[in-house]
Amino acid sequence: MRNSGHKICTRCIMDITAEDIRFDENGVCNFCTDFVVKVASIDQSPDGNFNLARLVSEIKKNGEGKEYDCIVGVSGGVDSSYTLYKVVQLGLRPLAVHLDNGWNSELAVSNINNLITKLNVDLYTHVIDWKENRDMQLAFIKANVIDIEMIMDNAQAALNFKMAKKYGLHYILSGSNTATEGIIAPRSWVHYKFDVKNIKAIQKRFGKMKIKTHPLISTIQYFLYKKLYKIDWIFFLDYLIYNKAEAVEVLIKEVSYKPYPYKHYESVFTRFYQGYILPKKFDVDKRKMHLSTLIMNGEITREEALKHFENPPYSNPEVEQQDKEYVLKKFGMREEDFDAYIRTPGTPHNAYPSEEKFFRLLLKLNSKFSKKRNSN
């Protein structure tokens, strides 16, 4: 990151591996500048502040006479687990929703079970047929596109919206948050998550199975859920002062939560994808985003982040090898075929049919309509 000719932000550690990066006259990038603007619009106050109280009141009012008053998606990770814990502490009646695609670690399953039992909430789990999920992930690998996790991200959103509609609920409370996930991913590092057209096109060309148990949500469905059914996807932790280390301590004490020995341990594939596939095949290291966010929050210095970044994504070579063997075994993939995949250049998602342009058109139309309505 420090070699000559490699331009890096002077305030965070985002660099030119992000194709859409821009620098001002002081060498500060657009990613951390956008983060400053975004954080300024969020009122992170202690429990009991006006915005949180108002949100909780609205959710309770909407849920009167219903079995539940909100949806909380849970993965077994800290953010979603703490969200569910706080929601219950605030007197809400959530339905916890979990999507099982066959990659859950035993510890993640144990944490979810402890969480549900201790908090006494109902859990709905949708299990994707493993052979179907494997076939879809392998199709994305054969297509050489970057955002393999898009399949799961889309399915999670689809399932949460579906369950909210089923129970007549207007609130999905997400563990996503600006405080720890604030730097937006460069467009070249991810793909538009509601691009069902892209998912189906890649599966049709490279997959062997029909999509039957895998939830999907398209651009039109997303807008229908938002506009017609009035379902809001809320970054719930933005309403709190959120510190992940403190959250872990609370969960350990209150719900017998067991911390993961490694990052993304709730899903071995996610850890392998971010720590191995992305940096080795696509020259993308998402630690730049995560560490830059910590810099902007004042939790670490830029120098500390650069020092941390000198270590490889997998700090433990043995764990890296174990993960590689485990993933390839589950995929039924030969090591030589996987290594050939890593060496093959990536292919843009838009090389296959996509509805991303349609989504951006709808966003523009929605923005114009909202401005016109507010001006009247």
Contacts in CASP RR format, 6 or more apart in sequence:
PFRMAT RR
TARGET T0000
AUTHOR 0000-0000-0000
METHOD contacts of the structure
MODEL  1
MRNSGHKICTRCIMDITAEDIRFDENGVCNFCTDFVVKVASIDQSPDGNF
NLARLVSEIKKNGEGKEYDCIVGVSGGVDSSYTLYKVVQLGLRPLAVHLD
NGWNSELAVSNINNLITKLNVDLYTHVIDWKENRDMQLAFIKANVIDIEM
IMDNAQAALNFKMAKKYGLHYILSGSNTATEGIIAPRSWVHYKFDVKNIK
AIQKRFGKMKIKTHPLISTIQYFLYKKLYKIDWIFFLDYLIYNKAEAVEV
LIKEVSYKPYPYKHYESVFTRFYQGYILPKKFDVDKRKMHLSTLIMNGEI
TREEALKHFENPPYSNPEVEQQDKEYVLKKFGMREEDFDAYIRTPGTPHN
AYPSEEKFFRLLLKLNSKFSKKRNSN
1 8 0 8 1.000
1 13 0 8 1.000
1 15 0 8 1.000
1 306 0 8 1.000
1 309 0 8 1.000
2 8 0 8 1.000
2 306 0 8 1.000
6 15 0 8 1.000
6 16 0 8 1.000
7 15 0 8 1.000
7 16 0 8 1.000
7 23 0 8 1.000
8 14 0 8 1.000
8 15 0 8 1.000
8 16 0 8 1.000
9 15 0 8 1.000
9 21 0 8 1.000
9 23 0 8 1.000
9 27 0 8 1.000
9 28 0 8 1.000
9 29 0 8 1.000
9 31 0 8 1.000
9 32 0 8 1.000
9 292 0 8 1.000
10 26 0 8 1.000
10 27 0 8 1.000
10 28 0 8 1.000
11 27 0 8 1.000
11 28 0 8 1.000
11 29 0 8 1.000
11 32 0 8 1.000
11 295 0 8 1.000
11 296 0 8 1.000
11 302 0 8 1.000
12 29 0 8 1.000
12 31 0 8 1.000
12 32 0 8 1.000
12 183 0 8 1.000
12 291 0 8 1.000
12 292 0 8 1.000
12 295 0 8 1.000
12 296 0 8 1.000
12 302 0 8 1.000
12 305 0 8 1.000
13 288 0 8 1.000
13 291 0 8 1.000
13 292 0 8 1.000
13 295 0 8 1.000
13 302 0 8 1.000
13 305 0 8 1.000
13 306 0 8 1.000
13 309 0 8 1.000
14 21 0 8 1.000
14 29 0 8 1.000
14 31 0 8 1.000
14 32 0 8 1.000
14 183 0 8 1.000
14 186 0 8 1.000
14 288 0 8 1.000
14 289 0 8 1.000
14 292 0 8 1.000
15 21 0 8 1.000
15 288 0 8 1.000
17 283 0 8 1.000
17 284 0 8 1.000
17 285 0 8 1.000
17 288 0 8 1.000
18 31 0 8 1.000
18 186 0 8 1.000
18 188 0 8 1.000
18 189 0 8 1.000
18 288 0 8 1.000
19 186 0 8 1.000
19 187 0 8 1.000
19 188 0 8 1.000
20 30 0 8 1.000
20 186 0 8 1.000
20 187 0 8 1.000
20 188 0 8 1.000
21 29 0 8 1.000
21 30 0 8 1.000
21 31 0 8 1.000
21 186 0 8 1.000
22 29 0 8 1.000
22 30 0 8 1.000
23 29 0 8 1.000
23 30 0 8 1.000
24 33 0 8 1.000
31 183 0 8 1.000
31 184 0 8 1.000
31 186 0 8 1.000
31 289 0 8 1.000
31 292 0 8 1.000
32 183 0 8 1.000
32 292 0 8 1.000
32 295 0 8 1.000
32 296 0 8 1.000
34 184 0 8 1.000
35 182 0 8 1.000
35 183 0 8 1.000
35 184 0 8 1.000
35 292 0 8 1.000
35 293 0 8 1.000
35 296 0 8 1.000
36 296 0 8 1.000
38 178 0 8 1.000
38 182 0 8 1.000
39 178 0 8 1.000
39 182 0 8 1.000
39 296 0 8 1.000
42 178 0 8 1.000
42 238 0 8 1.000
43 49 0 8 1.000
43 51 0 8 1.000
44 179 0 8 1.000
44 238 0 8 1.000
44 239 0 8 1.000
44 240 0 8 1.000
44 241 0 8 1.000
44 242 0 8 1.000
45 51 0 8 1.000
45 52 0 8 1.000
45 239 0 8 1.000
45 241 0 8 1.000
46 240 0 8 1.000
46 241 0 8 1.000
47 86 0 8 1.000
47 90 0 8 1.000
47 240 0 8 1.000
49 239 0 8 1.000
51 239 0 8 1.000
52 90 0 8 1.000
52 239 0 8 1.000
52 240 0 8 1.000
55 234 0 8 1.000
55 239 0 8 1.000
56 90 0 8 1.000
56 91 0 8 1.000
56 92 0 8 1.000
58 171 0 8 1.000
59 69 0 8 1.000
59 70 0 8 1.000
59 92 0 8 1.000
59 171 0 8 1.000
60 69 0 8 1.000
60 91 0 8 1.000
60 92 0 8 1.000
62 69 0 8 1.000
62 169 0 8 1.000
62 170 0 8 1.000
62 171 0 8 1.000
63 69 0 8 1.000
63 93 0 8 1.000
63 169 0 8 1.000
66 167 0 8 1.000
66 168 0 8 1.000
66 169 0 8 1.000
67 93 0 8 1.000
67 95 0 8 1.000
67 167 0 8 1.000
68 93 0 8 1.000
68 94 0 8 1.000
68 95 0 8 1.000
68 122 0 8 1.000
68 167 0 8 1.000
68 169 0 8 1.000
69 92 0 8 1.000
69 93 0 8 1.000
69 94 0 8 1.000
69 169 0 8 1.000
69 171 0 8 1.000
70 87 0 8 1.000
70 92 0 8 1.000
70 93 0 8 1.000
70 94 0 8 1.000
70 95 0 8 1.000
70 169 0 8 1.000
70 171 0 8 1.000
70 172 0 8 1.000
70 173 0 8 1.000
71 94 0 8 1.000
71 95 0 8 1.000
71 97 0 8 1.000
71 160 0 8 1.000
71 163 0 8 1.000
71 164 0 8 1.000
71 167 0 8 1.000
71 169 0 8 1.000
71 171 0 8 1.000
71 172 0 8 1.000
71 173 0 8 1.000
72 80 0 8 1.000
72 83 0 8 1.000
72 84 0 8 1.000
72 87 0 8 1.000
72 94 0 8 1.000
72 95 0 8 1.000
72 96 0 8 1.000
72 97 0 8 1.000
72 172 0 8 1.000
72 173 0 8 1.000
72 174 0 8 1.000
72 236 0 8 1.000
73 80 0 8 1.000
73 83 0 8 1.000
73 84 0 8 1.000
73 96 0 8 1.000
73 97 0 8 1.000
73 98 0 8 1.000
73 156 0 8 1.000
73 160 0 8 1.000
73 172 0 8 1.000
73 173 0 8 1.000
73 174 0 8 1.000
73 175 0 8 1.000
74 80 0 8 1.000
74 81 0 8 1.000
74 84 0 8 1.000
74 96 0 8 1.000
74 97 0 8 1.000
74 98 0 8 1.000
74 112 0 8 1.000
74 115 0 8 1.000
74 123 0 8 1.000
75 98 0 8 1.000
75 108 0 8 1.000
75 266 0 8 1.000
75 267 0 8 1.000
76 98 0 8 1.000
76 108 0 8 1.000
76 111 0 8 1.000
76 112 0 8 1.000
76 115 0 8 1.000
76 266 0 8 1.000
77 108 0 8 1.000
77 111 0 8 1.000
77 260 0 8 1.000
77 266 0 8 1.000
78 244 0 8 1.000
78 247 0 8 1.000
78 248 0 8 1.000
78 251 0 8 1.000
78 259 0 8 1.000
79 175 0 8 1.000
79 176 0 8 1.000
79 177 0 8 1.000
79 180 0 8 1.000
79 237 0 8 1.000
79 244 0 8 1.000
79 247 0 8 1.000
80 174 0 8 1.000
80 175 0 8 1.000
81 111 0 8 1.000
81 112 0 8 1.000
81 115 0 8 1.000
81 251 0 8 1.000
81 255 0 8 1.000
81 257 0 8 1.000
82 175 0 8 1.000
82 237 0 8 1.000
82 242 0 8 1.000
82 247 0 8 1.000
82 250 0 8 1.000
82 251 0 8 1.000
83 173 0 8 1.000
83 174 0 8 1.000
83 175 0 8 1.000
83 236 0 8 1.000
83 237 0 8 1.000
84 94 0 8 1.000
84 96 0 8 1.000
84 115 0 8 1.000
84 119 0 8 1.000
84 121 0 8 1.000
85 115 0 8 1.000
85 119 0 8 1.000
85 250 0 8 1.000
85 251 0 8 1.000
85 254 0 8 1.000
85 255 0 8 1.000
86 236 0 8 1.000
86 240 0 8 1.000
87 94 0 8 1.000
87 173 0 8 1.000
87 236 0 8 1.000
88 94 0 8 1.000
88 119 0 8 1.000
88 121 0 8 1.000
93 121 0 8 1.000
94 121 0 8 1.000
94 173 0 8 1.000
95 121 0 8 1.000
95 122 0 8 1.000
95 123 0 8 1.000
95 124 0 8 1.000
95 163 0 8 1.000
95 167 0 8 1.000
95 169 0 8 1.000
96 115 0 8 1.000
96 116 0 8 1.000
96 121 0 8 1.000
96 122 0 8 1.000
96 123 0 8 1.000
96 124 0 8 1.000
97 123 0 8 1.000
97 124 0 8 1.000
97 125 0 8 1.000
97 126 0 8 1.000
97 159 0 8 1.000
97 160 0 8 1.000
97 163 0 8 1.000
98 112 0 8 1.000
98 123 0 8 1.000
98 124 0 8 1.000
98 125 0 8 1.000
98 126 0 8 1.000
99 125 0 8 1.000
99 126 0 8 1.000
99 128 0 8 1.000
99 152 0 8 1.000
99 155 0 8 1.000
99 156 0 8 1.000
99 159 0 8 1.000
99 215 0 8 1.000
100 125 0 8 1.000
100 126 0 8 1.000
100 127 0 8 1.000
100 128 0 8 1.000
101 128 0 8 1.000
101 130 0 8 1.000
101 133 0 8 1.000
101 152 0 8 1.000
101 155 0 8 1.000
102 127 0 8 1.000
102 128 0 8 1.000
102 130 0 8 1.000
102 133 0 8 1.000
103 267 0 8 1.000
103 268 0 8 1.000
103 269 0 8 1.000
103 270 0 8 1.000
103 330 0 8 1.000
104 266 0 8 1.000
104 267 0 8 1.000
105 260 0 8 1.000
105 265 0 8 1.000
105 266 0 8 1.000
105 267 0 8 1.000
105 268 0 8 1.000
107 258 0 8 1.000
107 260 0 8 1.000
107 265 0 8 1.000
107 266 0 8 1.000
108 260 0 8 1.000
108 265 0 8 1.000
108 266 0 8 1.000
108 267 0 8 1.000
110 258 0 8 1.000
111 257 0 8 1.000
111 258 0 8 1.000
111 266 0 8 1.000
112 123 0 8 1.000
114 255 0 8 1.000
114 256 0 8 1.000
114 257 0 8 1.000
115 251 0 8 1.000
115 255 0 8 1.000
115 257 0 8 1.000
116 122 0 8 1.000
116 123 0 8 1.000
118 254 0 8 1.000
118 255 0 8 1.000
118 256 0 8 1.000
119 255 0 8 1.000
124 163 0 8 1.000
126 159 0 8 1.000
126 215 0 8 1.000
127 213 0 8 1.000
128 155 0 8 1.000
128 213 0 8 1.000
128 214 0 8 1.000
128 215 0 8 1.000
129 212 0 8 1.000
129 213 0 8 1.000
129 214 0 8 1.000
131 209 0 8 1.000
132 209 0 8 1.000
132 211 0 8 1.000
132 212 0 8 1.000
132 213 0 8 1.000
132 214 0 8 1.000
133 151 0 8 1.000
133 214 0 8 1.000
134 330 0 8 1.000
134 331 0 8 1.000
135 203 0 8 1.000
135 207 0 8 1.000
135 208 0 8 1.000
135 209 0 8 1.000
136 151 0 8 1.000
136 199 0 8 1.000
136 203 0 8 1.000
136 207 0 8 1.000
136 209 0 8 1.000
136 211 0 8 1.000
136 214 0 8 1.000
137 148 0 8 1.000
137 151 0 8 1.000
137 269 0 8 1.000
137 331 0 8 1.000
138 206 0 8 1.000
138 207 0 8 1.000
138 331 0 8 1.000
138 333 0 8 1.000
139 202 0 8 1.000
139 203 0 8 1.000
139 205 0 8 1.000
139 206 0 8 1.000
139 207 0 8 1.000
140 147 0 8 1.000
140 148 0 8 1.000
140 150 0 8 1.000
140 151 0 8 1.000
140 202 0 8 1.000
140 206 0 8 1.000
141 148 0 8 1.000
141 341 0 8 1.000
142 206 0 8 1.000
142 207 0 8 1.000
143 202 0 8 1.000
143 205 0 8 1.000
143 206 0 8 1.000
143 347 0 8 1.000
143 352 0 8 1.000
144 341 0 8 1.000
144 344 0 8 1.000
144 345 0 8 1.000
144 346 0 8 1.000
144 347 0 8 1.000
145 191 0 8 1.000
145 202 0 8 1.000
145 346 0 8 1.000
145 347 0 8 1.000
145 348 0 8 1.000
145 349 0 8 1.000
145 351 0 8 1.000
145 352 0 8 1.000
146 188 0 8 1.000
146 189 0 8 1.000
146 190 0 8 1.000
146 191 0 8 1.000
146 278 0 8 1.000
146 282 0 8 1.000
146 284 0 8 1.000
146 346 0 8 1.000
146 349 0 8 1.000
147 190 0 8 1.000
147 191 0 8 1.000
147 349 0 8 1.000
148 273 0 8 1.000
148 277 0 8 1.000
149 270 0 8 1.000
149 273 0 8 1.000
150 190 0 8 1.000
150 191 0 8 1.000
150 193 0 8 1.000
150 195 0 8 1.000
150 198 0 8 1.000
150 199 0 8 1.000
151 199 0 8 1.000
151 214 0 8 1.000
153 193 0 8 1.000
154 193 0 8 1.000
154 194 0 8 1.000
154 195 0 8 1.000
154 196 0 8 1.000
154 199 0 8 1.000
154 215 0 8 1.000
154 216 0 8 1.000
154 217 0 8 1.000
155 214 0 8 1.000
155 215 0 8 1.000
155 216 0 8 1.000
156 215 0 8 1.000
157 193 0 8 1.000
157 194 0 8 1.000
157 217 0 8 1.000
157 222 0 8 1.000
157 233 0 8 1.000
158 215 0 8 1.000
158 216 0 8 1.000
158 217 0 8 1.000
158 221 0 8 1.000
159 215 0 8 1.000
160 172 0 8 1.000
160 233 0 8 1.000
161 172 0 8 1.000
161 217 0 8 1.000
161 221 0 8 1.000
161 222 0 8 1.000
161 225 0 8 1.000
161 231 0 8 1.000
162 215 0 8 1.000
163 169 0 8 1.000
164 170 0 8 1.000
164 171 0 8 1.000
164 172 0 8 1.000
164 225 0 8 1.000
164 229 0 8 1.000
164 231 0 8 1.000
165 225 0 8 1.000
165 229 0 8 1.000
165 231 0 8 1.000
168 229 0 8 1.000
169 231 0 8 1.000
170 229 0 8 1.000
170 230 0 8 1.000
170 231 0 8 1.000
170 232 0 8 1.000
171 231 0 8 1.000
171 232 0 8 1.000
171 234 0 8 1.000
172 231 0 8 1.000
172 232 0 8 1.000
172 233 0 8 1.000
172 234 0 8 1.000
173 234 0 8 1.000
173 236 0 8 1.000
174 233 0 8 1.000
174 234 0 8 1.000
174 235 0 8 1.000
174 236 0 8 1.000
175 235 0 8 1.000
175 236 0 8 1.000
175 237 0 8 1.000
176 235 0 8 1.000
176 237 0 8 1.000
177 235 0 8 1.000
177 236 0 8 1.000
177 237 0 8 1.000
177 238 0 8 1.000
177 242 0 8 1.000
178 235 0 8 1.000
178 238 0 8 1.000
179 237 0 8 1.000
179 238 0 8 1.000
179 242 0 8 1.000
179 293 0 8 1.000
179 297 0 8 1.000
180 242 0 8 1.000
180 244 0 8 1.000
180 290 0 8 1.000
180 293 0 8 1.000
180 294 0 8 1.000
180 297 0 8 1.000
181 290 0 8 1.000
181 293 0 8 1.000
182 289 0 8 1.000
182 293 0 8 1.000
182 296 0 8 1.000
183 289 0 8 1.000
183 290 0 8 1.000
183 292 0 8 1.000
183 293 0 8 1.000
183 296 0 8 1.000
185 286 0 8 1.000
185 289 0 8 1.000
189 278 0 8 1.000
189 282 0 8 1.000
189 284 0 8 1.000
189 286 0 8 1.000
191 198 0 8 1.000
191 349 0 8 1.000
191 356 0 8 1.000
192 198 0 8 1.000
192 349 0 8 1.000
192 354 0 8 1.000
192 355 0 8 1.000
192 356 0 8 1.000
192 359 0 8 1.000
194 217 0 8 1.000
194 218 0 8 1.000
194 219 0 8 1.000
194 221 0 8 1.000
194 222 0 8 1.000
194 355 0 8 1.000
194 359 0 8 1.000
195 219 0 8 1.000
195 349 0 8 1.000
195 354 0 8 1.000
195 355 0 8 1.000
195 356 0 8 1.000
195 359 0 8 1.000
196 216 0 8 1.000
196 217 0 8 1.000
196 218 0 8 1.000
196 219 0 8 1.000
196 221 0 8 1.000
196 355 0 8 1.000
197 218 0 8 1.000
197 353 0 8 1.000
197 354 0 8 1.000
197 355 0 8 1.000
198 349 0 8 1.000
198 352 0 8 1.000
198 353 0 8 1.000
198 354 0 8 1.000
198 355 0 8 1.000
198 356 0 8 1.000
199 211 0 8 1.000
199 216 0 8 1.000
200 211 0 8 1.000
200 216 0 8 1.000
201 352 0 8 1.000
201 353 0 8 1.000
201 354 0 8 1.000
202 352 0 8 1.000
203 211 0 8 1.000
205 352 0 8 1.000
217 225 0 8 1.000
218 355 0 8 1.000
219 355 0 8 1.000
219 358 0 8 1.000
219 359 0 8 1.000
219 362 0 8 1.000
223 362 0 8 1.000
223 366 0 8 1.000
225 231 0 8 1.000
226 232 0 8 1.000
226 233 0 8 1.000
248 257 0 8 1.000
248 259 0 8 1.000
251 257 0 8 1.000
252 258 0 8 1.000
252 259 0 8 1.000
260 266 0 8 1.000
262 271 0 8 1.000
262 316 0 8 1.000
262 319 0 8 1.000
263 271 0 8 1.000
264 270 0 8 1.000
264 271 0 8 1.000
264 274 0 8 1.000
265 271 0 8 1.000
268 323 0 8 1.000
268 326 0 8 1.000
268 327 0 8 1.000
269 327 0 8 1.000
271 323 0 8 1.000
272 323 0 8 1.000
272 324 0 8 1.000
272 327 0 8 1.000
274 286 0 8 1.000
274 313 0 8 1.000
275 285 0 8 1.000
275 313 0 8 1.000
275 314 0 8 1.000
275 320 0 8 1.000
276 313 0 8 1.000
276 314 0 8 1.000
276 320 0 8 1.000
276 323 0 8 1.000
276 324 0 8 1.000
277 342 0 8 1.000
278 284 0 8 1.000
278 285 0 8 1.000
278 286 0 8 1.000
279 285 0 8 1.000
279 313 0 8 1.000
280 342 0 8 1.000
281 341 0 8 1.000
281 342 0 8 1.000
281 344 0 8 1.000
281 346 0 8 1.000
282 346 0 8 1.000
285 309 0 8 1.000
285 313 0 8 1.000
287 308 0 8 1.000
287 309 0 8 1.000
287 313 0 8 1.000
288 309 0 8 1.000
291 300 0 8 1.000
291 305 0 8 1.000
291 308 0 8 1.000
291 309 0 8 1.000
292 305 0 8 1.000
294 300 0 8 1.000
294 305 0 8 1.000
295 301 0 8 1.000
295 302 0 8 1.000
295 305 0 8 1.000
300 308 0 8 1.000
314 320 0 8 1.000
314 323 0 8 1.000
324 335 0 8 1.000
324 338 0 8 1.000
328 334 0 8 1.000
328 335 0 8 1.000
328 338 0 8 1.000
349 356 0 8 1.000
350 356 0 8 1.000
END
